Amino acid sequence: MSRKYLNKETFKCIVEHTPLVSIDFIIKKGNKYLLGKRVNKPAKGYYFTIGGRIFKNETIKEAQKRILKEELNLSLTPYPLLLQFIGIFEHFYETSIFGDNISTHYINLAYLLEVKELSNLPKNQHSEYKWFSVDEILRKDNIHTYVKDYFIKTINKGKK
């Protein structure tokens, strides 16, 4: 089956009336985690994990490959066994890419992926990228609360 790309009005209707299913990648290198500063609503201006929505007729594996390539210029090929599913999360936003009058609801499939190196990071979804320690992620105000949830509820659970 081929993927169908949506025009703006169709996507706006979907965002307004249904949840979106997406994948978030928690990218780890050593003891640091990569976050990007979002350029679009929702969560514009916050540091956030890298991710994107799953398209109609796209398998989860196909979406993982596409999102990693588009968002990080990274191929999943060397990493398939290193991709660790950490859970399903829900994100609710009062705004959307279409403005403040339409909310956004995501069902997120979160994955941890440890990498050795990244380069040539695209700037279409994130204006800048930074590596953060868990402590920095949990205490900084410019890191979105949903990112912090990944660490509080799963990755850093039980650690102080």
Buried (B, 14 or more C-beta within 10 A) or exposed (E): EEEEEEEEEEBBEBBEEEBBBBBBBBBBBEEBBBBBBBEEBBBEEBBBBBBBBBBEEBEEEBBBBBBBEBBBEBEBEEBEEEBEEBBEBEBEBEBBBBEEEBEBBBBBBBBBBBBEEBEEBBEEBBEEBBBBEBEBBBEBEEBBEBBBBBBBEBBBEEEE
